[in-house]
Amino acid sequence: MKTLDRYIFRTVASATLVALLVLLLLEFFLGLLVELEDVGKGHYYFGAAVRYLLLIQPQRLYELFPMALLVGGLLGMGALAGGSELIVMRAAGLSLARLTASALQAGLLLSLAVLLVGEFVAPPLEQWAREQRAAAKGEDMAIRGGRGFWARDGDYFIHVRGVLPGVRLVDIHTFKIGAESQLETVTAARSARFEEGHWLLEQIDRSILNGDAVQTEHLNDLSVVSAMSPRILEVLAANPGDLAIRDLWIYVDYLERNGLDAQSYRLELWRKLSAPLVYLAMLVVAMPFVFGPQRSAATGQRLLVGLLLGLVFFLANYLLGNVVLLYGLPPLAGAILPPLLFLVGGFVALHRLR
């Protein structure tokens, strides 16, 4: 890395890290206000709330990084423009493309570190934080709105009311559908735990339907082999955006093998895979505001521009994702179009400044 590249890297990286720290502190205090409403439930006291918020900060870092990179690029490169350093660099023969490439190198190196955090550090900490909070509050771990969840495993439809920390299921109902789409058996179990590759149901009441006759039986325990592994349950307990790429891949495969709708999870999978493109777009779209007529703008103006651009991107990303899911379009389109539009728009604006 040349001296110029190192200098621009330090400038962009330091501004990005400061912006990221400010955003994380703001998110932390807003989250604390929300968690204070639950303080006092069970053993969930102020210290437990703070610990929970600290554990989920790596995930928030991953989510806030695009905005921080956009603001950092504007502030860092804007500081060079404000000090006439960019003018000197251009007078020395460096093109806009060369200066933009130096800024992108800094963004890509930071992005690599953030992607590693988002893939290997944030998801397990987020899951552990949720389990610790549920245990402290003395309640089941909420999955999909607190009313449990439905899953399909071949001919079986499964409803689970809740999951206790340690992957222990409570209040399970399974319904087996026969070849002619008729209900064959209904099984209700008080609890279940995963042991040596299978689920062990406990305190079971089972009804077997045979025409107009119904045979009932009670079992103390029953061993069941199911494709719904503890790994799948961990995915169910988290929001799609909080999951690692490998977990999303596993769950999309599970849903598709059971004939279930996997579009929302596939959309999130493509969003995570296209994250480097998002980071690249954030820096490219910031460059015209640095090299253009706004290069002499104050820091507050650059900050406002960064926040507005970030807001526009996240709104476009959210709306386009919903449109894709609503009309059954390819999830790849919803994931890649917003950063691609920003990227093209940034390069077009830079080309006009040449």
Buried (B, 14 or more C-beta within 10 A) or exposed (E): EEEBBEBBBEBBBBBBEBBBEBBBEEBBEEBBEEBEEBBEEBEBEEEBBBBBBEBBBBBBBBBBBBBBBBBBBBBBBBBBBBEEBBEEBBEEEBEBEEBBEBBBBBBEEBBEEBBEBBBEBBBEBBBBBBBBBBBBBEBBBBBEEEEBBBBBBEEBBBBBBBBBBEBBBBBBBBBBBEEEEEEBBBBBBEBBBBEEEEBBBBBBBBBBBEEEEEEEEEEEEBEBEBEBBBBBBBBBBBEBEBBBBEBBBBBBEBBEEBEEEBBBBBBBBBBBBBBBBBBBBBBBBBBBBBBBEBBEBEEEBBBBBBBEBBEEBBEBBEEBBEEBBEEEBEBBBBBBBBBBBBBEBBBEBBEEEE
